[in-house]
Amino acid sequence: MHWRFALVGVIFISLAAPSRAQLHSEFSDTNVVPAYSPAERATAFQQLLNLAIPPKLAAPVSVNPNAPFALDGTHLDFWKTSFVLGTPRGGEAGVNFWGAHNGGHINIGFQPGTGKSYALDCRLLSAGGINYKVFMGHDTDPSSQGEFLLLNNHFLLVVPGRETGTAVLVELWPTTESAPMGFLGCELSAFAS
């Protein structure tokens, strides 16, 4: 009888032990991409927009694979991903891993609380560019779309302001359909001025 408790204990301990993160199967030489501090994020958007001074950004809302829903309604949707895992560092998700190329993407949805534009900063791993589409409200056609080359493994996008309460969805996927893309999380901040 006691051996069963010992066996159950060994199984739970081995399942609880941290495993090697899946992102390293495609990006072996890449370390964890840290989230920017508020000052670093403002500086990144200053450089992106060629501004003389950093923009003022409101407090960020964060979402990641471990916490895909925020209290304000900001959320992540994972579409045909290779994996979504919880890890001690916030989790990770991958698209196009292990030779499975199925058109997966990751969506960030939110409802603006103001009519101001928003700064979206997502931590990604990719050997190439990232495609994006921005959908507003119930429109089936994107309001904007394009390709972005990562800056220090950060995807930075200014989402134009709309009326308060209009749902916004940003869709992300690798530019090359067969290229792997790793996802670690996003921070979203309204431009304060």
C-alpha positions as CSV (number, residue, x, y, z in Angstrom):
1,M,0.0,0.0,0.0
2,H,2.8,2.4,0.9
3,W,4.6,1.8,-2.4
4,R,1.5,3.2,-4.3
5,F,1.8,6.5,-2.4
6,A,5.5,6.7,-3.2
7,L,4.9,5.9,-6.9
8,V,2.2,8.6,-7.1
9,G,4.6,11.1,-5.4
10,V,7.4,10.3,-7.9
11,I,4.9,10.8,-10.8
12,F,3.7,14.2,-9.5
13,I,7.2,15.4,-8.8
14,S,8.4,14.4,-12.3
15,L,5.4,16.1,-13.9
16,A,6.0,19.2,-11.8
17,A,9.7,19.4,-12.6
18,P,10.4,22.1,-15.2
19,S,11.0,20.7,-18.7
20,R,13.1,22.3,-21.4
21,A,11.1,25.0,-23.1
22,Q,9.8,24.1,-26.6
23,L,10.9,27.4,-28.2
24,H,14.5,26.2,-27.9
25,S,13.8,23.3,-30.3
26,E,13.7,25.9,-33.1
27,F,15.6,28.9,-31.5
28,S,18.4,27.1,-29.6
29,D,20.7,30.1,-29.4
30,T,18.0,32.5,-28.2
31,N,17.6,33.5,-24.5
32,V,14.4,34.6,-22.9
33,V,13.1,37.9,-24.4
34,P,12.5,40.2,-21.4
35,A,9.5,42.5,-21.2
36,Y,10.4,46.1,-21.6
37,S,10.1,48.4,-18.6
38,P,7.7,51.3,-19.1
39,A,10.7,53.6,-19.9
40,E,12.2,51.1,-22.3
41,R,8.9,50.6,-24.1
42,A,8.5,54.4,-24.5
43,T,12.0,54.7,-25.9
44,A,11.3,51.8,-28.3
45,F,8.2,53.6,-29.6
46,Q,10.1,56.9,-29.8
47,Q,12.7,55.3,-32.1
48,L,10.0,53.5,-34.1
49,L,8.1,56.8,-34.7
50,N,11.2,59.0,-35.0
51,L,10.0,61.3,-32.2
52,A,12.1,63.9,-30.5
53,I,11.1,62.7,-27.0
54,P,9.6,59.4,-25.7
55,P,5.8,59.3,-25.9
56,K,3.8,59.2,-22.6
57,L,2.2,55.7,-22.3
58,A,-0.5,54.7,-19.8
59,A,0.2,51.7,-17.5
60,P,0.4,48.6,-19.6
61,V,-2.0,45.6,-19.6
62,S,-0.1,42.4,-20.0
63,V,-1.2,39.0,-21.4
64,N,0.9,35.9,-22.0
65,P,0.2,32.1,-22.4
66,N,0.1,31.7,-18.6
67,A,-2.4,34.6,-18.2
68,P,-4.2,35.0,-21.6
69,F,-7.1,37.1,-20.1
70,A,-6.7,40.5,-18.4
71,L,-9.3,42.1,-16.1
72,D,-10.1,44.9,-18.7
73,G,-11.0,42.2,-21.4
74,T,-7.7,42.2,-23.2
75,H,-7.1,38.6,-24.3
76,L,-5.1,36.2,-26.5
77,D,-6.5,33.7,-29.0
78,F,-4.3,30.8,-30.2
79,W,-5.3,29.6,-33.7
80,K,-3.7,26.3,-34.9
81,T,-0.6,26.8,-32.9
82,S,1.9,23.9,-32.5
83,F,1.8,24.3,-28.7
84,V,0.8,26.6,-25.8
85,L,2.7,25.9,-22.6
86,G,2.7,27.3,-19.1
87,T,6.2,28.0,-17.8
88,P,7.6,29.8,-14.8
89,R,8.4,32.8,-17.0
90,G,4.9,33.4,-18.3
91,G,4.5,30.7,-20.8
92,E,5.2,30.3,-24.5
93,A,3.4,29.4,-27.7
94,G,4.7,28.4,-31.1
95,V,3.5,28.4,-34.7
96,N,5.0,26.1,-37.4
97,F,7.1,23.9,-35.1
98,W,8.3,20.3,-35.9
99,G,7.6,20.6,-39.6
100,A,3.8,21.1,-39.1
101,H,2.8,24.2,-41.2
102,N,-0.8,24.7,-40.8
103,G,-1.4,28.5,-41.0
104,G,-1.4,29.1,-37.3
105,H,-1.5,32.6,-35.8
106,I,-1.9,34.4,-32.5
107,N,-4.5,37.1,-31.9
108,I,-4.6,39.9,-29.4
109,G,-8.0,41.3,-28.7
110,F,-9.0,44.4,-26.7
111,Q,-11.6,47.1,-26.4
112,P,-10.2,50.6,-26.2
113,G,-11.2,52.5,-23.1
114,T,-10.3,55.8,-24.8
115,G,-10.4,57.1,-28.3
116,K,-6.6,57.4,-28.2
117,S,-4.1,55.2,-30.1
118,Y,-2.5,52.2,-28.4
119,A,1.1,50.9,-28.3
120,L,1.2,47.2,-28.8
121,D,4.5,45.5,-27.8
122,C,4.7,41.7,-28.3
123,R,7.7,39.5,-27.5
124,L,8.3,37.1,-30.4
125,L,11.0,34.9,-31.9
126,S,11.2,34.6,-35.6
127,A,14.0,34.3,-38.2
128,G,12.1,36.6,-40.5
129,G,9.3,39.2,-40.5
130,I,5.9,39.1,-38.9
131,N,2.7,39.7,-40.8
132,Y,-0.1,41.5,-39.0
133,K,-3.7,42.5,-39.6
134,V,-5.8,44.9,-37.5
135,F,-9.6,44.4,-37.4
136,M,-11.9,47.0,-35.9
137,G,-15.4,46.2,-34.7
138,H,-17.3,43.6,-36.7
139,D,-15.5,44.4,-40.0
140,T,-14.4,41.3,-41.9
141,D,-11.8,43.3,-43.8
142,P,-8.7,44.5,-42.0
143,S,-8.4,48.2,-41.3
144,S,-4.6,47.9,-41.7
145,Q,-2.1,45.2,-42.4
146,G,1.5,44.8,-43.2
147,E,4.8,43.2,-42.3
148,F,7.1,44.1,-39.4
149,L,10.7,43.0,-38.8
150,L,11.3,42.4,-35.1
151,L,13.4,44.9,-33.1
152,N,15.3,43.1,-30.4
153,N,12.6,40.3,-30.6
154,H,9.9,42.9,-30.0
155,F,6.9,43.4,-32.4
156,L,5.9,47.1,-32.0
157,L,2.7,48.4,-33.5
158,V,0.7,51.6,-33.1
159,V,-3.0,50.7,-33.2
160,P,-5.0,53.8,-34.3
161,G,-7.6,55.2,-32.0
162,R,-11.3,54.4,-32.5
163,E,-14.3,55.3,-30.6
164,T,-14.5,53.8,-27.1
165,G,-15.8,50.3,-26.9
166,T,-15.1,49.2,-30.5
167,A,-13.5,45.8,-30.4
168,V,-10.0,45.6,-31.9
169,L,-8.2,42.4,-32.9
170,V,-4.6,42.2,-34.0
171,E,-3.6,39.0,-35.8
172,L,0.1,37.9,-35.9
173,W,1.8,35.2,-38.0
174,P,5.2,34.5,-39.6
175,T,5.8,36.1,-43.0
176,T,7.2,32.9,-44.5
177,E,4.3,30.4,-44.2
178,S,6.7,27.6,-43.1
179,A,8.9,29.6,-40.7
180,P,8.5,29.0,-37.0
181,M,7.4,31.8,-34.7
182,G,7.7,31.8,-31.0
183,F,5.4,33.9,-28.8
184,L,6.0,35.0,-25.2
185,G,3.5,37.7,-24.4
186,C,2.3,41.3,-25.1
187,E,1.9,44.6,-23.3
188,L,-0.7,47.1,-24.4
189,S,-0.7,50.8,-23.4
190,A,-2.8,53.7,-24.5
191,F,-0.9,56.8,-25.6
192,A,-1.4,59.3,-22.8
193,S,-0.9,62.3,-25.0
